[in-house]
Amino acid sequence: MEESNLEIPEEESEGEDLYHDEAKLMRVAGWANAVSWIILALAAIFSLSGVVLQLQQGALRLGISGILGMISTLFILLVGGFFFVLLQAIGEGIYLFMDIEEHLRKK
């Protein structure tokens, strides 16, 4: 087999980073954090308005339709909370991996 004549530099320069753009990753993490709070606020508003609407329509009666109406209204809050936690984890994960990469690069 023929050997290739590729030159591999022994040490990369300190200023050059080939793997990521720190500003873009910080922006993505910030957007994930902001969008997660917006989703949580919207879910809380929609869920609260749904509960108020259910109460105004007489959902306190113990019929199956009243109970299912309340459960479906509170399900909005559960889904919003799930997406809140997911987006917060994505944002914090980006920060964590950037810190790990910075720590490993210093060694």
N, C-alpha and C positions, 0 to 999 in steps of 0.2 A: 504494500500500500504506500501511497505517496503522502508525505507529510506536508501539511499546509504551512505557508509562510506567514501566518497571522502573527502580528506583534501584539503581545498582551502587556500593557503597562503594569509595572510593579506596584505603583502607588498612585491613586487618583489625587488630584489637587483638592485642597480643603474646601475651596469655594464652590466646586462643581458637585451637584447632586443629581445623579442619574435616575433616581427611583421615584421621587415625588416632589411636588411643589407645596411647600409648607403653607403658603398663603391660601391656596385652593382648598387644602384639607381643613384649615381653620375655618374657612368660609362655609364649607359643607357641614362641619360640626356645629357651627353657629346657626345655620339654617335649620338643621335637624332639631336643635334645642328650641328655636323660636316656633317652628311649625308644631312641635309637640305641645307647647303651651297653648297655641291657638286651637288645636284639635281638642284639648281638654276643656278649654273655655266654651267652645261651641257645643261640645257634648253635654256639659253641665247646663248650659242655657236651654238646649233642646229638651233635655231630660226634665228639667225643672218646669218648663212650660207645658210639657206633656203631663206631668203629675198634676199641675194646677188645672189643666183642662179636664183631666179624668175626675178630679175632685168636684169640679163645677158640674159635671154631667152626672154626678151621683155614683161614683165608683166605690163609695164606702159600703155599699150593699155587698153582701157576701156571695153574690152570684159569681158564676164562673167567668162571665164576660168582664166583670169589674176587676177580678184578680188577674186575668190574662192581659187586660189593658194596662194595669200597673206594671206587670212583669215586662211586657214589651216596651213600655216607656223607660223603665229602668235599665233595660238591656242596652239602650243607646249609651248610657253612662259607662257600662261595662266595656263596650267596644271602644269607646273613646279613651277609657283608661288603659286598655291594652295597647292602643296605638301610641299613647303618651309614653308608656314604659318602653315600648319598642324603639321609638325615636330617641328617647333619652339615652338608652343603652347604645344606640348607634353613635350618637354624638360623643358620649364618654369613652366609647371604645376607640374612636378615632384619636382622641386626646391621649388615651392610654398607650396606644401603639406608637404614637409620635414620641411620647416620653421614653418608651422602651428603646426605640430606634436611636434617640439622642443619647441615651445612657450607654448603649452598646457601641456607638460610634466614638465615644470619648475614651474607651478602653484601648 
